[in-house]
Amino acid sequence: SNGGKLNIALETSWQVKDVESLAHEVHSDQNLAASIASGSFRTAGMIVAPCSMKTLSGIVSSYADNLVVRAADVILKE
């Protein structure tokens, strides 16, 4: 997410591209059609970190206006 990218820059010595290179897949936080937004995408769970109050509120109320909240909603449903 944009907030996560900002935290990387402000709170670590890492570059965003270095963190993204650790992932198997990277999606835009506006891509609600990404594979992780589907119940058929198998996971063992999900951690949202960092998690702003806006994101937490979206997860709690299922207001999926970005990929992080949509994926968390799907994980809770499954």
N, C-alpha and C positions, 0 to 999 in steps of 0.2 A: 504494500500500500504506500501511498505517498507519505503518510505519517511514519511508517516503518523506515522508509528511505531517509527521511529527515532525521530520525533517531540514530540511524547508522552513522550519518555524517556528524551529528552533534556529540554523540556519546561514545563513539569508538574510533579507533584508528583505521578501520576497514573502509574500503570503497564499496559502493553498492554492487558493482560488477563482481567483486570478490565473493560477496555473500550469495549472489545469484548463481555463481559458478558451483556452489555447493549443492544446489537443488537439481533434482531430476527434471523438473519442469518449472517454468516461470510463466505466469499469466498476468495480464493487465488487471488491475483491480476493478475495471469497468466492464470486463468480459464476463457477463453473467451466463454465457453459454460455454464456459470453460469446462473441461472434463471434471474438475473437482466440485462443480455445481450440480452434479447428477448423483442420484442414489446408487447408480450402478458402479460408481467409482469406489473401490474397496479401500477402506482405511481401518486402522486400529483406534482411531480417535483424532482429536485435533487440539492444538494449543494455539491460542491467540496471544501473541506477545510481540511487541507491546500492545496493550489493549486500552484504547481511550474510553472515556465514559460514553461517548457517542456510539462507538462500536459495541460496547457492552449493552447499551440500551437497545440498539438495533437487533442484537442477538436475542435478548430477552423478549422483545416484542415482535420478532420475526419480520422486521422492517428491512428487507434485503435490498438495499439500494446500492450495494457494491459486492464484489466477489467474496470478500472476507466474511461478511454477514450471511450471504447466500450459502456459502460452503458450510459455515457453522450451523445454519438452519437445517441443512441436509443431514449433517452428522448427527444432530439431535434427533431428527426424524427417524433415522436408521437405527 
